[in-house]
């Protein structure tokens, strides 16, 4: 896909790096904390979506030309290249960069 694993580590890789630095993983809320604990215990990416906050069906699909993504640390939506594996709702990409270790 042309995505750098160093620049964009998978969720489990990023979580493991934080854990190996010592201390507790960051606490976000009970649901996210639960998914992080599952990820750390089994060394697999795990996550969830609050379906009440999603307007439409949740899909696991390849990205399309007009899809956009709102990064958590970004101030504006960004376009995505077609063909990435992602969770989507309509043209909004919710999760991307499925990179295996």
N, C-alpha and C positions, 0 to 999 in steps of 0.2 A: 504494500500500500504506500510505501514511501514515508511512513511516519517514524520518526526517531524514537526508539525505546529509551534513550537517555534523556531526551528533552521532554517526552511525554510518557513517563513510566505507567505501567498498568496500575490500577487502583491497589491491588494486593502488593505489588512491588513497592509502591510509595508508602503504604501502611507498614510493611515489614521494615523498611529503612528507618522509619520513625521509631518503631518498636526497638530495633537494635541499638538505637542511640541511647536507650534507657528511659526509664520513667513510664508513665501511663500514656496510652493513646489519647489523643484529644477527645474531650467529651463534648458532644454536640446536642443530642437529645436521646431519649431512651431507644427509639427505633434505630437510629443510625449507630448508636453505641452497640446495640445487639448485632447488627449486620457486621460491624467491624470486629466484634469478638468472634463471630463465626468465621470471618475471613482469616483472622489470625490463628485460630485454633486448627483450621483445616487447610490453610494456605491456598485458599481459592477466593476469587473475587465474589462478593455477595452484596446485594443492595436491594432497595425497594423504592416504590413510588407511592405517594399518597394519591390514590385515584380520585379523591374528592377535588384535588387541585388540577386535574388534567381534564381539559375540555375535548373529549373525544376518545376514540379507542387507542390503546397503547399497542404499538407494533414493534416487532424486532424485524428489521429489514435493511436493505442496502439504501444508502442515501441517494437522493435525486438532485437534479440540477438546481431547483429553487429552494432547497432546504436551507435552514439557518440554525445556528447554535449560539446560545448565550453562555459564554464561559463564566464560571463562578467568580473568577478574579478579573473579568473584563467589564468594560463599561458599555459595550455595544455588541449587538449580534454580529456574527461573522458567517460568511458563506462556507459551505463545505463542498469538498470534491465529491462527485457522484461515485458510488461504488463502495463506500465505507460501510461496515457493519455497525448498526446503531439502533438504539431504541428511539422511536419517534411517535409523535402525536401530530397528525396532519403534516405540515411542512416544518414543524419545530422538532429539532433533534434534541433529545433529552440526555442521552449518554452516548459517548463515542470513544474511539481509540481502544477497541478490544484488541489488546496486544498480549499474546501468550508469552510466558516465560520460557 
